[in-house]
C-alpha cells in the first residue's frame, strides 16, 4: 500500500511540475537541488521533503492536497498571473513571462 502511495505521489509531482510549465532543471533550480534529484522525486526513487512541498505551494498558490489527491486542481489563470507578477526573483519571473509570450504569439 505504501509503495502505491509513493508512486502516486511521484506521478502527481511530475504532473504538477508539467502543469506549471517548469522543466526538470528549472524545478531543480527553484528547489535548490540537482536535476537528477527532480528525476528521482518523479520516479519515486526518493521522497521530496515537506519543506520543498511547502515552497512549491507557497510560490504557486497550490494547496498540499494536489500532491496527494488528483493534481487536476491547479490555481486559476488569474491566480497564476498574480503569482508570476509577484515573484521576487526577477530572472524566474522574466523567464516565465517570456515563455507565456512565446505561447501566445
C-alpha positions in Angstrom: 0.0 0.0 0.0 2.8 2.4 0.9 4.7 1.8 -2.3 1.5 2.5 -4.3 1.0 5.8 -2.4 4.6 6.8 -3.1 4.2 6.0 -6.8 1.0 8.1 -6.9 2.8 11.0 -5.2 5.7 10.8 -7.6 3.3 10.9 -10.6 1.4 13.8 -9.1 4.7 15.7 -8.5 5.6 15.3 -12.2 2.2 16.3 -13.4 2.2 19.4 -11.2 5.7 20.4 -12.5 4.5 20.0 -16.0 1.3 22.0 -15.4 3.4 24.8 -14.0 5.4 24.7 -17.3 8.7 24.1 -15.5 11.4 21.8 -16.8 13.2 19.4 -14.5 16.3 21.7 -14.5 14.1 24.8 -13.7 12.4 23.0 -10.8 15.8 21.9 -9.6 17.0 25.5 -9.5 13.8 26.6 -7.8 14.2 23.9 -5.1 18.0 24.2 -5.0 18.5 20.6 -5.9 20.0 18.9 -8.9 18.0 17.9 -12.0 18.9 14.3 -11.1 17.1 14.8 -7.8 14.0 16.0 -9.5 14.0 12.9 -11.7 14.4 10.8 -8.5 11.4 12.6 -7.0 9.3 11.9 -10.1 10.3 8.3 -10.3 9.5 7.7 -6.6 13.2 6.7 -6.0 13.5 9.3 -3.3 10.9 11.3 -1.4 10.6 15.1 -1.5 10.9 17.0 1.7 7.9 18.8 3.2 10.0 22.0 3.0 10.1 21.6 -0.8 6.4 20.8 -1.0 5.6 23.9 1.2 7.9 26.1 -1.1 6.1 24.9 -4.2 2.6 25.5 -2.7 3.6 29.0 -1.4 5.2 30.1 -4.6 2.5 28.9 -7.0 -0.6 29.2 -4.8 -1.3 25.5 -4.5 -2.8 23.5 -1.7 -1.0 20.5 -0.3 -3.8 18.1 -1.3 -2.8 18.4 -5.0 0.3 16.3 -4.2 -1.7 13.6 -2.5 -5.0 13.6 -4.4 -5.8 14.5 -8.0 -3.4 17.1 -9.5 -6.2 18.5 -11.7 -6.8 21.1 -9.0 -4.5 23.9 -10.0 -4.7 27.6 -9.5 -6.9 29.6 -11.8 -5.2 31.6 -14.6 -5.8 34.8 -12.6 -4.0 33.2 -9.6 -1.1 32.2 -11.7 -0.8 35.6 -13.3 -0.8 37.3 -9.9 1.8 34.8 -8.6 4.0 35.3 -11.6 3.9 39.1 -11.3 4.7 38.9 -7.6 7.7 36.6 -7.9 10.6 38.3 -6.2 13.2 36.5 -8.4 13.4 38.7 -11.5 15.1 36.0 -13.6 12.4 33.5 -12.9 9.6 36.0 -13.5 11.2 37.1 -16.8 11.7 33.5 -17.9 8.1 32.6 -17.2 6.7 35.7 -18.8 8.9 35.1 -21.9 7.5 31.6 -22.2 4.0 32.8 -21.9 4.6 35.4 -24.6 6.0 32.8 -26.9 3.0 30.6 -26.5 0.5 33.4 -27.4 2.4 34.8 -30.4 
